[in-house]
Amino acid sequence: MSRLSKLLVAVAMLGMLLGCAISPEFYGWPTEGVLATPPVIEAYYAPQSVSPGRAWNLYLQAKDPDGDMLYIACMLDQTGYGPLDTTKIPLKGNDRAEFYGYVAMPTPAFDPIQAADISFTMAVLIRDQQGNTSQLIKLFFTLDGKPGQAVPSQWLAAANHHLGDIRVDPSLFTSSGVQGSHKGHD
């Protein structure tokens, strides 16, 4: 092999190595021309009320054609008092491509009379590895003393697939708003 041929082969190999090392694909980054589709929440259900001391369950059906969903973000807001907490529930295995399941939020026990006026908004979205997000859904519910609502038949299979828990510090729930609120106090 001539000296010129060896030089050309070396330059070609160096170019391939450098091209690979600076390529976005090398680092797993999205590339131009690659269709990056966001996750889609296809259906959901949650009861409009829950008894204090019981879990409020949110049933979800979602999918991502790219199969790279990372987590479900749940942001809880107490009506009249503001945000309480945000939970990111990681998705694993086959759930990263699509799932049919539920997330649960335990609620603190209150006397039903104290809980009668406590209402919440839960905002939920799903984020994928490329930074895309699903549509935002907002669900409204109250704490009350009524018996729990039966899970609708179309969600019974989802009730067997627990995706995770929405963790909120129970001390944040109070019948008069967020703990530490001085509304009405000196």
Secondary structure by P-SEA (a helix, b strand, c coil): ccaaaaaaaaaaaaaaaaaaaacccccccccccccccccccccccccccccccbbbbbbbccccccccccbbbbbbbcccccccbbbbbbbccccccccccbbbbbbccccccccccbbbbbbbbbbccccccccbbbbbbbbcccccccccccaaaaaacccccccccccccccccccccccccc
